[in-house]
């Protein structure tokens, strides 16, 4: 008792602290509680010499289970990645479809534009105009106009068929002669044709007719020896190729400012240099 009383209280051994010897283990990893999974340890494969010595492959599954103390290792979760090959094929198909649609649309637009604007309208030109038996007074009008009109087809692949031809002679916007022709004619590809047009004078009718109002002026111009007329034509044109009608148009032809010199006998001839290249208008709906 005396010996124990002589011990310094500061040098007393503390009871209750565990010994540190148990942490000096041969394994590089401390012994884990069985309630927690063991960290993954990479597998070690035997050398080729061990395979020859043993004569068989080792049971890797058993070794792995033993090394992980009964717990199996679960491979990490790999997120699902889209199939790049299928995505590329789908994009290629989409581009191919878009290209086909684009080319088809361009072909259709080209066909429509050619159908609407690709054909050349025929050209008309008055090469000569003769007036016979012409007489104009304040109350009457007589005479006959014979014109030669050159019609040209500039199309390289289309023929033009004309029918239902109506020709009229105008003086100062008043119609003084008219004729109808039911005889059709045809222009071949890149062909020019001379068309003879004959128009008789229209009888004067009515008290308030514009023609009657202009007769005194017409008679005065005849005395002066020069009268300016206009030749206008209305006709149907069918553009065809190998008997297939590609386009139908109603044409209006305006040959203006035809200056005719008259003699005392009532004969008139187109003044040299007054040959007129006619204007063409395509008749729309509602036009006369």
C-alpha positions as CSV (number, residue, x, y, z in Angstrom):
1,X,0.0,0.0,0.0
2,X,2.9,2.3,0.9
3,X,4.5,1.6,-2.5
4,X,1.4,2.4,-4.4
5,X,1.0,5.6,-2.4
6,X,4.4,6.8,-3.4
7,X,3.5,6.8,-7.2
8,X,3.1,10.1,-8.7
9,X,-0.6,10.7,-9.8
10,X,0.6,12.2,-13.1
11,X,2.4,9.0,-14.0
12,X,-0.6,6.8,-13.6
13,X,-1.4,4.6,-16.6
14,X,-4.6,5.5,-18.2
15,X,-6.8,2.5,-18.4
16,X,-9.3,2.0,-21.2
17,X,-7.3,3.1,-24.3
18,X,-7.1,0.2,-26.8
19,X,-3.7,-1.1,-28.0
20,X,-2.4,0.1,-31.4
21,X,-1.0,-3.3,-32.3
22,X,-4.1,-4.4,-34.1
23,X,-3.7,-1.8,-36.8
24,X,-0.4,-3.3,-37.9
25,X,-1.9,-5.6,-40.4
26,X,-0.3,-7.4,-43.3
27,X,-3.0,-6.2,-45.7
28,X,-2.6,-2.7,-47.3
29,X,-6.2,-2.0,-46.5
30,X,-7.6,-2.1,-42.9
31,X,-10.1,-4.7,-42.0
32,X,-13.5,-3.3,-42.8
33,X,-16.7,-3.9,-41.0
34,X,-18.8,-6.5,-42.7
35,X,-21.6,-4.0,-42.9
36,X,-19.8,-1.9,-45.5
37,X,-18.7,-2.9,-49.0
38,X,-15.1,-3.5,-49.7
39,X,-13.4,-1.0,-52.0
40,X,-12.6,-2.3,-55.5
41,X,-9.2,-3.9,-55.9
42,X,-7.9,-4.4,-59.4
43,X,-7.4,-8.0,-60.4
44,X,-3.9,-9.3,-60.8
45,X,-3.5,-11.9,-63.5
46,X,-0.8,-14.6,-63.3
47,X,2.2,-14.6,-65.6
48,X,2.5,-16.9,-68.5
49,X,4.9,-19.1,-66.6
50,X,2.3,-19.8,-64.0
51,X,-0.1,-20.9,-66.7
52,X,2.4,-23.5,-67.9
53,X,3.1,-24.6,-64.4
54,X,-0.5,-25.0,-63.4
55,X,-1.7,-26.3,-66.9
56,X,-5.1,-24.5,-66.5
57,X,-6.6,-21.1,-66.2
58,X,-7.3,-20.0,-62.6
59,X,-10.8,-19.5,-61.4
60,X,-10.8,-15.7,-61.5
61,X,-14.4,-15.4,-60.3
62,X,-13.5,-17.3,-57.1
63,X,-10.4,-15.3,-56.6
64,X,-12.3,-12.1,-57.0
65,X,-15.0,-13.1,-54.6
66,X,-12.4,-14.2,-52.0
67,X,-10.5,-10.9,-52.4
68,X,-13.6,-8.8,-51.9
69,X,-14.6,-10.8,-48.7
70,X,-17.8,-12.1,-50.1
71,X,-19.0,-8.9,-51.8
72,X,-19.2,-8.8,-55.6
73,X,-18.1,-5.8,-57.5
74,X,-20.7,-4.0,-59.5
75,X,-19.5,-2.2,-62.7
76,X,-20.1,1.5,-62.7
77,X,-23.3,2.8,-64.5
78,X,-22.7,3.9,-68.0
79,X,-25.1,6.5,-69.3
80,X,-27.0,5.7,-72.5
81,X,-25.4,7.4,-75.5
82,X,-27.2,8.0,-78.8
83,X,-26.3,5.8,-81.7
84,X,-24.1,8.0,-83.8
85,X,-24.3,5.8,-86.8
86,X,-28.1,5.8,-87.0
87,X,-28.1,9.6,-86.4
88,X,-25.7,10.1,-89.4
89,X,-27.8,7.9,-91.6
90,X,-31.0,9.7,-90.7
91,X,-29.4,13.1,-91.4
92,X,-28.1,11.8,-94.8
93,X,-31.6,10.6,-95.8
94,X,-33.1,14.0,-94.8
95,X,-30.6,15.9,-96.9
96,X,-31.2,13.5,-99.9
97,X,-35.0,14.1,-99.6
98,X,-34.5,17.9,-99.4
99,X,-32.3,17.8,-102.5
100,X,-34.8,15.8,-104.5
101,X,-37.6,18.1,-103.5
102,X,-35.5,21.2,-104.4
103,X,-34.5,19.9,-107.8
104,X,-38.1,18.9,-108.6
105,X,-39.3,22.3,-107.6
106,X,-36.8,24.1,-109.7
107,X,-37.7,21.9,-112.7
108,X,-41.4,22.7,-112.2
109,X,-40.7,26.4,-111.9
110,X,-38.6,26.3,-115.1
111,X,-41.4,24.6,-117.0
112,X,-44.0,27.1,-115.7
113,X,-41.8,30.1,-116.6
114,X,-41.1,28.6,-120.0
115,X,-44.8,28.0,-120.6
116,X,-45.7,31.5,-119.6
117,X,-42.8,33.6,-120.9
118,X,-40.6,31.3,-122.9
119,X,-42.5,31.5,-126.2
120,X,-41.8,34.3,-128.6
121,X,-44.8,36.4,-129.6
122,X,-45.1,36.7,-133.4
123,X,-44.1,40.0,-135.1
124,X,-46.3,42.0,-137.4
125,X,-45.3,44.7,-139.8
126,X,-47.2,46.6,-142.5
127,X,-45.1,46.6,-145.7
128,X,-47.7,48.2,-148.0
129,X,-51.1,49.8,-148.0
130,X,-53.2,50.8,-151.0
131,X,-56.6,52.6,-150.9
132,X,-58.9,52.4,-154.0
133,X,-62.1,54.2,-154.9
134,X,-61.9,56.4,-151.8
135,X,-64.3,59.3,-151.4
136,X,-65.3,61.2,-148.2
137,X,-67.9,63.9,-147.8
138,X,-69.8,65.4,-144.9
139,X,-72.4,62.6,-145.1
140,X,-70.9,59.6,-146.8
141,X,-67.7,57.4,-147.0
142,X,-66.6,54.9,-149.6
143,X,-63.4,53.1,-150.4
144,X,-61.3,49.9,-149.9
145,X,-58.0,49.3,-148.1
146,X,-55.7,46.6,-149.2
147,X,-52.7,46.0,-146.9
148,X,-49.9,43.5,-146.9
149,X,-48.8,42.5,-143.4
150,X,-45.6,40.5,-142.8
151,X,-46.0,38.0,-139.9
152,X,-42.8,36.4,-138.5
153,X,-42.4,33.5,-136.1
154,X,-39.2,33.7,-134.1
155,X,-39.7,30.4,-132.2
156,X,-37.2,27.6,-132.9
157,X,-39.4,24.8,-131.6
158,X,-43.0,26.0,-132.0
159,X,-45.4,26.5,-134.8
160,X,-48.1,29.1,-134.7
161,X,-51.7,28.6,-136.0
162,X,-53.9,31.7,-136.5
163,X,-57.6,31.8,-136.9
164,X,-60.7,34.1,-136.4
165,X,-59.0,37.1,-137.9
166,X,-60.7,40.5,-137.7
167,X,-59.2,43.5,-139.4
168,X,-60.3,47.2,-138.9
169,X,-59.3,50.6,-140.3
170,X,-59.4,53.6,-137.9
171,X,-59.2,57.3,-138.5
172,X,-58.6,59.3,-135.3
173,X,-59.8,56.5,-133.0
174,X,-63.0,56.1,-135.1
175,X,-63.5,52.8,-136.9
176,X,-64.3,53.5,-140.6
177,X,-63.8,50.0,-142.1
178,X,-64.0,46.3,-140.9
179,X,-63.7,42.8,-142.3
180,X,-63.8,39.2,-140.9
181,X,-61.8,36.3,-142.2
182,X,-62.4,32.7,-141.2
183,X,-59.6,31.3,-143.3
184,X,-56.8,30.2,-140.9
185,X,-53.1,30.3,-141.7
186,X,-50.0,28.7,-140.2
187,X,-46.4,29.8,-139.5
188,X,-43.7,27.2,-139.4
189,X,-40.7,27.5,-137.1
190,X,-38.7,30.7,-137.8
191,X,-40.8,31.5,-140.8
192,X,-42.1,34.8,-142.2
193,X,-45.2,35.1,-144.2
194,X,-47.0,37.9,-146.1
195,X,-50.6,38.2,-145.2
196,X,-53.0,40.1,-147.5
197,X,-55.7,42.1,-145.6
198,X,-58.6,43.7,-147.4
199,X,-61.0,46.0,-145.6
200,X,-64.0,47.7,-147.1
201,X,-65.4,51.0,-145.8
202,X,-68.2,50.7,-143.2
203,X,-71.5,52.4,-144.1
204,X,-72.3,55.6,-142.2
205,X,-75.2,55.1,-139.8
206,X,-76.9,57.2,-137.1
207,X,-77.1,60.8,-136.4
208,X,-74.7,60.9,-133.5
209,X,-72.2,58.4,-134.8
210,X,-68.6,59.3,-134.1
211,X,-67.8,58.4,-137.6
212,X,-70.3,61.0,-138.9
213,X,-68.7,63.6,-136.7
214,X,-65.3,63.0,-138.1
215,X,-66.3,62.9,-141.8
216,X,-65.8,66.6,-142.4
217,X,-62.2,66.3,-141.0
218,X,-61.6,63.2,-143.2
219,X,-62.8,65.0,-146.3
220,X,-60.6,68.0,-145.6
221,X,-57.5,65.7,-145.2
222,X,-58.3,64.1,-148.5
223,X,-58.3,67.5,-150.2
224,X,-54.9,68.1,-148.6
225,X,-53.7,64.9,-150.2
226,X,-52.5,63.1,-147.0
227,X,-54.6,61.0,-144.5
228,X,-53.2,59.0,-141.6
229,X,-54.9,55.7,-140.9
230,X,-54.5,52.9,-138.4
231,X,-54.8,49.2,-139.1
232,X,-55.8,47.0,-136.1
233,X,-56.2,43.2,-136.1
234,X,-57.6,40.7,-133.6
235,X,-56.8,37.0,-134.0
236,X,-56.2,33.8,-132.1
237,X,-52.8,32.3,-131.9
238,X,-52.1,28.6,-131.0
239,X,-48.5,27.7,-130.2
240,X,-48.0,24.0,-131.1
241,X,-45.4,21.4,-131.4
242,X,-46.0,18.0,-133.0
243,X,-49.8,18.7,-132.9
244,X,-49.6,19.4,-129.1
245,X,-51.0,22.9,-128.1
246,X,-48.7,24.4,-125.6
247,X,-50.2,27.9,-125.4
248,X,-53.2,29.8,-126.6
249,X,-53.4,33.5,-126.8
250,X,-55.8,36.2,-128.1
251,X,-53.6,38.8,-129.8
252,X,-54.4,42.4,-130.5
253,X,-52.2,44.0,-133.2
254,X,-51.9,47.8,-133.5
255,X,-50.3,49.3,-136.7
256,X,-50.5,53.0,-136.1
257,X,-49.6,56.2,-138.0
258,X,-50.0,54.8,-141.6
259,X,-49.5,57.9,-143.8
260,X,-51.3,57.6,-147.1
261,X,-50.8,60.0,-150.1
262,X,-53.9,60.5,-152.2
263,X,-54.2,61.5,-155.8
264,X,-57.1,63.5,-157.3
265,X,-58.6,60.2,-158.6
266,X,-59.1,58.9,-155.1
267,X,-56.3,56.4,-155.1
268,X,-54.0,56.3,-152.2
269,X,-50.5,54.7,-151.5
270,X,-48.5,54.3,-148.3
271,X,-45.9,57.0,-148.1
272,X,-42.3,55.6,-148.5
273,X,-40.7,55.3,-145.1
274,X,-44.0,55.0,-143.3
275,X,-43.8,51.3,-143.0
276,X,-45.0,50.5,-139.5
277,X,-43.9,47.8,-137.1
278,X,-47.0,46.9,-135.2
279,X,-47.5,46.7,-131.4
280,X,-48.7,43.5,-129.9
281,X,-51.0,43.2,-126.9
282,X,-52.2,39.9,-125.4
283,X,-55.9,40.3,-124.6
284,X,-56.8,39.6,-121.0
285,X,-60.1,38.6,-119.5
286,X,-62.7,41.4,-119.8
287,X,-61.0,43.0,-122.8
288,X,-62.8,43.6,-126.0
